[in-house]
Amino acid sequence: MKSQSIHNKNYSIEIYSGTVTDFSQRSETHVSGSGSQGSVEINSQVTNHLRFFLVDENGVEKDFQITNWDFPMRVGHQIKLCVLFSSRNSQSGTIVALKNLNTNYTSINEQIINEFTHNKYKLFAWLGKISFFSILFFIMALSTGTFDDSILDGIIKILWGFGWIIFPIYYFIQTTRLSSQLNKELNRIL
C-alpha cells in the first residue's frame, strides 16, 4: 500500500493506492412505525455498505469501508483514496475521496468534509449562540430595572459587538475556508 501523508495544522490526509482484490456490498433497511387511533406511519431508511481490499505493488493488503457512498469498482481496478484525520496524532480517519484510475472516476464526499469542518469550529458557533442569548437576558434585565443601566449598557455593547457579530462570522469564514482548502487539496492529490 503506497501511502503518503499531508499535514496541516487543522488536519492530516493519508493517501493510499492499490489494486482491488475483493469487495462486497450490502444494504441494511431499518423500518420503524408509529400510530394511534387508526392512523399508522411507517418509515424506512436504507444504509449501503461497501467494503473493499486494496493490495499495493509490495503486496501489502489493507481493507476499507465506506457507507452510503456509491462508488463503482471491480476486482483488478486501480484505486486511489484519501483518508482525512482530524489531527496529526489521530488514530482513526475517514475516507473523503476516491478515484478509480481505470475508469478515471473521482468522487469527493462533500457531506463528510462539511461535517469535519463544522466540528473543527463548533466552539465558535456555540459562543455566538451564547452571546446572543446573553444579550437577550441583559435586555430583559434592563427593561425590568433590575440592573444599573450604565454597567449593563457597556456589557451589552461588548457582547453585541464581539459575540453576536464576530463569532458567527469567524465560524462561517473558517468553515468555508477549511472546506475549500480540503477540496483543493483533494482535487490536487487525485
Disulfide bonds with the S-S distance in Angstrom:
none
